[in-house]
Amino acid sequence: MTCIAERNYSAQYYVNTRLGVAKTRKVEDFLEFGPDVHQLLADLIEVKAKGFRGVVVTALTGIHLDEGYDPLNNFYGCNPRSIFEGGIWYALQENGIPCGKSDPLNVAKNANQLNEDWAQGRRPQTAATAVVEFLRIVMKSSKVKRARLIDYFFYRLWAYAMSIANYQLVDVDPSSRSRQMLGNKIIRFTLKYPESGKLPQFLISQLLLGVFDASTVGVIGGGESVFATNTTSKKPADIWLEVNGAPTNLYEITVKPVSKKRLDDSLDALKSTGHLNNSVTFVCRMEMDIKELDVVDGSYEYKGKRFDFIDYQFFCQSLCALLSDKGFSTVLNSMSQFVRDMHVSMETKTGWNEFFAEHL
């Protein structure tokens, strides 16, 4: 085993150990910490953005691996990408802690110093500020108090994960409503709680899978992270159809404004994957997302490539109308399972219950 692999394994083992201890604790074990520390941990842990708690886990692991490490003034001194992606992430996954593969690095943004300047403009800023303040307390504390603070952090992290895992999601009976009524409700839900674009993309992939279930047409994409660009992930589009292994229809799914930069990204992806001659359809909110483009009759030519556009809600409604009752039930179940996933925010989970509360 190389030195890097050993270090990453040590990072994974450390986080597993700390979470193992956290599982044996209860809130009464940490009564020495007042409301200020309690609120700091709530601000950085109990938020939709996963990266802030990831930054702190990485910083605390870095301190464990090197007592001389100072995360506030030299965050990248612990090689955070390596220890997080190669070790910490696996421990968090094993213990059901919501996290992304590169969340801390996405939040840190190559900033070596974690201070007020770094926190400024981060969203939510309260979470970024809490990261800085909590790590300052940790770094200033005695060895004994530091150990207690770290135990408290991991306990709160575990408790938050359990609150998500134990959250009861409303079950929806597809036979209780017409397919279009229930389909429209699901569509509106994905628009209000898009989960950074993951839910609209997932819904369309599931609808297409249902429509082409009994055919030779393959539906590819829709399950990968929407945070990866198509260029870097070697995908011609978000979702595409294939016949005998050859891509036919390419779909870009978005509920954000379609800029010319987005079209450039699509062109780069098409060129890099050899699909420049395939038709591309943007599925978006027609009234809101194409204001920057001069779209005529659902089409726009850009740098010699013609892009088509169709409204997200209309597209999904049409697919719902093509599904059998069994196929629609499968889509509904897939959506429910998606929302139940530990990585989906509590805001989206509670939103699901608000949308479908009448089914209780």
C-alpha positions in Angstrom: 0.0 0.0 0.0 1.4 3.4 -1.0 1.8 6.2 1.5 -1.1 8.1 0.0 -3.4 5.0 0.2 -2.3 4.5 3.8 -3.1 8.1 4.7 -6.5 7.9 3.0 -7.3 4.7 4.8 -6.3 6.4 8.1 -8.7 9.2 7.3 -11.5 6.8 6.6 -10.7 4.8 9.8 -10.7 8.0 11.9 -14.1 9.1 10.7 -15.6 5.7 11.0 -14.2 5.5 14.6 -15.6 8.9 15.5 -19.0 8.1 14.1 -18.9 4.8 15.9 -18.4 6.6 19.2 -21.1 9.1 18.3 -23.7 6.3 17.9 -23.2 5.4 21.6 -23.8 9.0 22.8 -26.9 11.0 23.7 -27.5 14.7 24.0 -27.2 14.6 27.8 -23.5 13.6 27.3 -22.7 17.1 26.1 -24.4 19.4 28.6 -21.2 21.5 29.0 -21.7 23.1 25.6 -24.1 26.0 25.7 -26.6 27.4 23.2 -23.8 29.2 21.2 -21.9 26.1 20.3 -25.2 24.3 19.7 -26.3 26.9 17.3 -23.0 27.0 15.5 -23.3 23.2 14.8 -26.9 23.6 13.7 -25.9 26.3 11.3 -23.1 24.3 9.6 -24.7 20.8 9.8 -28.4 21.2 9.5 -28.4 22.9 6.1 -29.2 21.8 2.6 -25.6 22.6 1.4 -23.6 19.5 2.3 -20.1 21.0 1.7 -19.8 23.0 4.9 -20.0 20.0 7.2 -17.7 18.3 4.8 -15.1 21.0 5.2 -15.2 20.6 9.0 -15.0 16.8 8.8 -12.0 17.2 6.5 -10.3 19.8 8.8 -10.8 17.7 11.9 -9.4 14.6 10.1 -6.4 16.7 8.9 -5.7 17.7 12.5 -5.8 14.0 13.5 -3.4 13.0 10.8 -1.0 15.9 11.6 -1.1 17.7 14.9 0.7 20.7 13.4 -2.0 21.2 10.7 -3.8 24.5 10.8 -7.0 24.3 8.8 -7.8 28.0 9.3 -4.7 29.3 7.7 -3.6 26.4 5.5 -6.7 24.3 4.7 -5.1 22.7 1.6 -2.1 21.6 3.7 -3.8 18.3 4.5 -4.3 17.4 0.8 -8.1 17.6 1.4 -9.1 16.2 -2.0 -7.1 13.1 -1.5 -8.2 12.3 2.0 -11.8 13.2 1.4 -12.4 11.5 -1.9 -10.1 8.6 -1.1 -11.1 8.0 2.5 -13.5 10.3 4.4 -16.3 10.0 1.7 -16.4 6.2 2.1 -16.8 6.5 5.9 -19.6 9.0 5.5 -21.3 6.8 3.0 -21.0 3.7 5.2 -22.6 5.6 8.0 -25.5 7.2 6.1 -24.2 10.7 6.3 -25.4 12.9 3.5 -22.4 14.1 1.4 -21.2 14.7 -2.1 -18.0 13.2 -3.5 -16.2 16.5 -3.7 -18.4 18.8 -1.6 -15.7 20.3 0.7 -13.6 21.2 -2.3 -16.5 22.7 -4.1 -17.2 24.9 -1.1 -13.5 25.8 -0.3 -13.0 27.0 -3.8 -9.2 26.7 -3.6 -9.1 29.2 -0.6 -6.3 28.3 1.8 -7.6 30.5 4.6 -10.9 29.9 6.1 -12.0 33.3 7.5 -14.6 36.0 7.1 -13.4 36.9 3.7 -13.8 33.3 2.6 -17.3 33.1 4.2 -18.4 36.3 2.5 -20.8 35.5 -0.3 -21.0 31.7 0.4 -24.5 30.4 0.5 -25.8 30.1 3.1 -23.3 32.6 4.6 -24.4 31.6 8.1 -23.1 28.1 7.5 -19.7 29.3 6.2 -19.4 31.7 9.1 -20.2 28.8 11.5 -17.4 26.7 9.9 -14.9 29.5 10.7 -16.1 30.1 14.2 -16.3 26.5 15.2 -12.8 25.7 13.9 -11.5 28.7 15.7 -12.9 27.4 19.0 -11.4 23.9 18.2 -8.0 25.3 17.5 -7.9 27.5 20.6 -9.1 24.8 22.9 -7.0 22.6 25.2 -6.4 19.0 24.1 -9.2 17.7 26.4 -11.7 20.3 25.4 -10.8 19.9 21.7 -11.5 16.1 21.9 -14.9 16.9 23.5 -15.8 19.4 20.8 -14.9 16.9 18.1 -17.0 14.2 19.8 -19.9 16.7 20.0 -19.5 17.6 16.3 -19.6 14.0 15.2 -22.6 13.3 17.5 -24.5 16.2 16.0 -23.6 15.0 12.5 -24.9 11.5 13.3 -28.0 12.8 15.0 -28.8 14.9 11.9 -28.3 11.9 9.6 -30.7 9.9 11.8 -33.3 12.7 11.6 -33.2 12.4 7.8 -33.2 8.5 7.8 -36.2 8.4 10.2 -38.2 11.0 8.4 -41.6 9.6 7.3 -42.4 10.3 3.7 -46.0 10.3 2.6 -47.0 7.3 0.4 -49.0 8.1 -2.7 -51.6 5.8 -4.1 -51.7 6.3 -7.9 -55.2 4.8 -8.1 -56.6 7.6 -6.0 -56.3 10.3 -8.7 -56.3 10.6 -12.5 -52.9 10.1 -14.0 -52.7 13.6 -15.4 -53.8 15.2 -12.1 -51.2 13.3 -10.1 -48.7 13.7 -12.9 -49.2 17.5 -12.9 -48.6 17.5 -9.1 -45.4 15.6 -9.5 -44.2 18.0 -12.2 -45.0 21.1 -10.1 -43.2 19.4 -7.2 -40.0 19.0 -9.3 -40.2 22.6 -10.3 -40.5 23.9 -6.8 -37.9 21.5 -5.3 -35.5 20.7 -8.2 -32.6 19.6 -6.0 -30.1 21.5 -8.1 -31.7 20.1 -11.3 -31.5 16.4 -10.2 -35.2 15.9 -9.8 -36.4 17.2 -13.2 -33.7 15.2 -14.9 -34.6 12.1 -12.9 -38.4 12.5 -13.6 -37.9 12.7 -17.4 -35.5 9.7 -17.4 -38.1 7.7 -15.5 -41.0 8.8 -17.8 -38.9 7.9 -20.9 -38.0 4.5 -19.4 -41.7 3.9 -18.8 -42.7 4.9 -22.3 -40.1 2.8 -24.0 -40.2 -0.1 -21.6 -41.5 -2.7 -24.1 -39.5 -1.4 -27.1 -35.9 -1.8 -28.3 -35.2 1.9 -27.6 -32.8 2.4 -24.8 -32.9 5.4 -22.4 -29.4 6.4 -21.3 -28.5 9.0 -18.6 -30.6 10.6 -15.9 -29.1 8.8 -13.0 -25.7 10.5 -12.9 -24.9 13.6 -10.8 -26.0 16.8 -12.5 -23.0 18.6 -11.0 -20.7 17.0 -13.5 -20.7 18.8 -16.8 -21.4 16.7 -19.9 -17.9 17.6 -21.3 -16.0 16.3 -18.2 -18.3 13.2 -17.9 -18.0 12.3 -21.6 -21.8 12.5 -22.1 -23.3 13.9 -25.3 -26.3 15.2 -23.3 -28.1 14.8 -20.0 -30.4 12.0 -21.4 -30.5 10.4 -24.8 -32.3 7.6 -26.6 -30.5 4.8 -28.4 -31.5 2.3 -31.1 -29.1 -0.7 -31.5 -26.5 1.2 -29.5 -26.6 4.3 -31.7 -27.8 7.6 -30.1 -30.8 9.2 -31.7 -32.6 11.9 -29.6 -30.4 13.9 -27.3 -32.1 15.8 -24.4 -30.7 18.6 -22.2 -32.8 19.0 -19.1 -32.8 22.3 -17.2 -34.9 24.5 -15.0 -32.5 27.5 -15.3 -32.1 30.1 -18.0 -30.5 28.7 -21.1 -27.6 31.0 -21.9 -25.3 31.0 -25.0 -22.6 29.7 -22.6 -24.9 26.7 -22.0 -25.1 26.1 -25.7 -21.3 26.4 -26.0 -21.1 23.7 -23.3 -23.5 21.5 -25.3 -21.4 22.0 -28.4 -18.2 21.1 -26.6 -19.9 17.9 -25.3 -21.2 17.0 -28.7 -17.8 17.5 -30.3 -15.9 15.6 -27.7 -18.2 12.6 -27.9 -18.6 12.7 -31.7 -22.4 13.5 -31.7 -22.4 16.9 -33.4 -24.8 15.7 -36.1 -27.4 14.4 -33.6 -30.5 16.5 -32.9 -30.5 18.2 -29.5 -33.7 19.2 -27.6 -33.6 21.5 -24.6 -36.4 20.6 -22.2 -36.9 23.8 -20.1 -39.4 26.3 -18.8 -40.2 28.0 -22.2 -41.6 31.2 -20.6 -38.6 31.7 -18.3 -35.5 30.0 -19.6 -35.1 31.1 -23.2 -35.3 34.9 -22.9 -31.7 35.3 -23.9 -32.2 33.4 -27.1 -34.3 34.3 -30.2 -36.1 31.0 -30.3 -38.6 30.8 -33.3 -41.1 27.9 -33.4 -39.2 26.0 -30.8 -35.9 26.2 -32.6 -32.7 28.3 -32.5 -29.5 28.1 -34.6 -26.2 28.8 -32.9 -22.7 28.5 -34.4 -24.1 26.3 -37.2 -25.9 23.9 -34.9 -29.7 23.9 -34.6 -31.1 23.4 -31.1 -34.8 22.6 -30.4 -36.7 23.6 -27.3 -39.8 22.2 -25.6 -41.5 23.2 -22.4 -40.7 21.0 -19.4 -44.2 20.8 -18.1 -45.8 20.1 -21.5 -43.1 17.4 -22.3 -43.7 15.6 -19.0 -47.5 15.8 -19.3 -47.3 14.2 -22.8 -45.1 11.4 -21.5 -47.6 10.8 -18.6 -50.4 10.5 -21.2 -48.4 7.8 -23.0 -47.8 5.6 -19.9 -49.9 2.7 -18.9 -51.3 2.7 -15.3 -48.6 0.2 -14.3 -45.9 2.3 -15.9 -47.1 5.5 -14.2 -47.2 3.6 -10.9 -43.6 2.6 -11.4 -42.5 6.2 -12.1 -44.3 7.4 -9.0 -42.6 4.7 -6.9 -39.2 5.6 -8.4 -39.8 9.3 -7.6 -40.7 8.4 -4.0 -37.5 6.3 -3.6 -35.4 9.1 -5.0 -36.8 11.6 -2.5 -36.2 9.1 0.3 -32.5 9.0 -0.5 -30.3 10.3 2.3 -28.6 12.8 -0.1 -31.9 14.6 -0.8 -32.5 17.6 1.4 -35.0 17.8 4.2 -36.5 20.8 2.4 -37.4 18.6 -0.5 -38.6 15.8 1.7 -40.9 18.1 3.6 -42.0 19.6 0.3 -43.1 16.1 -0.9 -45.2 15.7 2.2 -46.8 19.2 1.6 -47.6 18.3 -2.0 -49.1 14.9 -1.2 -50.5 15.4 2.3 -54.0 14.6 1.3 -52.9 11.0 0.8 -52.2 10.5 4.5 
